[in-house]
Each structure stands twice: as structure tokens, then as C-alpha cells.
Amino acid sequence: MTETVRSRFQKVMKGEMPEDRLPVLEWAVWWDKTIERWLAEGLPGGLDTHGIKRFFGLDVDYQQWFLQILPGAPGGPVRHGQGWIRSEEDYERLLPYLYPDPVPFDRETARRWAAEQARGEVVVWFTLSGFFWWPRVLFGIEEHLYAFYDHPELMLRINEDQARYIRKCIEQFCEVCTPDFATFAEDMSYNHGPMISRELFETFMLPFYRQTVPLLKERGIIPLIDSDGDVEPLIPWMEEAGLEGTHPLERMAGVDVGRIRERHPEWKMLGGFDKTVMHLGEQAMRAEFERLLPVMKSGRYIPSVDHQTPPGVSLEDYRLYVRLLKEYCARAVQP
């Protein structure tokens, strides 16, 4: 058979090898400062994210985020890290602006995505605000960590409401287009591991994963978690929740995809390429791909930058990265 963008992705996620190469995906869009630099260095203007991917010869993926808070909501944050609420009363006042129904997304665009997906030309995915991420948006970064102890009932109520909204997102989007995979945005680790204990995870998050993950799996959608930092200690927790993989696998946080593969043979991974070597030339980038190559050959792993490409990476640096990515994605399927 002739491989497509979608068939390669599906095979790798099953632990199989495509006939020609692994997917060459860039799951994370680039920093605005990176794009500004590249425009000055010759990147054509007027391209959207997908146009930039096509310009570099990358496989194309379409990602849908779901709006959670309607415009005009009162009490919005005035600085980074600040939240919307501090009490149940604040949550009650905000509720008319939360969890919109019908879920707001462009249905005509989703139909076009579904048609391209059916032809194998693209991979489609959506991102759901997870059960650590969403209360943090509402409370703010610091207040959220106190809220596990100061507002436990409200935390559970918020995540119960969020689980219902996630059900609506899944049902309504899948009426138009069924994604290939989904990610729960969490960012619940930093460079020394999880920000909360397993006990808090099992009380405040696990019950709601158990409500929502099966809704994805019954539709054939692969459920992944998106968390920065050192995610390795989280993997057994996420396996318990029914999740099947993670990204972005940040090298700076000490994440080792080889160690993950050894300990979790069927865990799916996306990312893992150390972005801090992308400006250091071909030898450094080749060394990084050599580190990843055994895991690329093992299946269930798609190499990609372990977060957004930083502005220290020139246009020519990135062209070199893509050339090497294609070379190693072809080498990975060779005996």
C-alpha cells in the first residue's frame, strides 16, 4: 500500500513500522519571536501554521482547542498566573460564562479537516483542559495549589463540571470529525517531578479521567497527556487512569525516552528531541537523533521537538533539523 500521513501515524501508535518512514511531525507551533526571526531570514510572509509546516515539508496535523470561558466574563486575571475565582461564590458568578453549549468550534473547518483526514492527508487531534489544568486556570497558579486543601469540595465540583463539558466537546466534535488522538492539557510536573502527590491525584483527578477517557477510546481516539517537566514519575498514575502516552518529553527536565521505553514498553510518546541543541550545528543534532534512534525503532514513538522551537534557532538551523528528522525517520524503519 501507499503510505499516507495518517497511515504512518496509526501504524506507529500501534507499535508497527510504516513501509517508508516515521511521521515527520511538529506538534508544537513556534514561538512568535522565532517566526519573527525566520521572516527576516527568508520565511515567506502570510503563511499560517499549516502553511509553514508545508513550506518545511513536514507532515500536516490539525489541532482543535475548545473555548471554556466566553468573552465578557467578569473578574479576569490582570497578570500572568492570576485566576478568576477565590471562592464558591466567585465560581457561581462566573458559571454563566463557562462551559458553552453548543461547544464553540468552526464546524465547516472541522468538516474540511475530516475530508482531508479521510484521504489520509492529515492527522487530526484535539486538546482538552485536564483536571489539574482547568482548576488552575480558574484559581490561578498559587491559589490552585492551596485549593486542594482550602476548597476541596469546590475543586471536586469544578472537575465534575469539567468532565461534563469534556463529554460535550467529544460528542459534538465527533459528530463532524473524529480525531486520531486527543491530549489532556495538564502541565502538572516541573523539573523535579509532579507538583502534587499521588493521593491528591487519586482524589481530585482520577475519578474524572475514568469518566472521560473511555469516551475517547470507544471512538478509537488515542488518549494522551500533555505535561511539561519530568513526567516519568507520573506514568504509572496515568496508566491507572487509562491514558496511553505523553508529550512533550522535555530533555531539560531529565526525561529519558529510552528509560521510559524500557520501563513502559507500550507507552506512546511524542516529542523528546532536545530543543537546546538545535542551534549547535549538524554534529550536535545528529548526536541527539542517534540518542533517540533506538526508541524510534521500537515503535509507539514519534520524534519531535520537546517544546516550541526557541528564537535562538535560525531558519537555516531549522531547515537542517527537518532534513535530519526526515533522514532518521527513514532510518528508523530499516531493518
Disulfide bonds with the S-S distance in Angstrom:
none
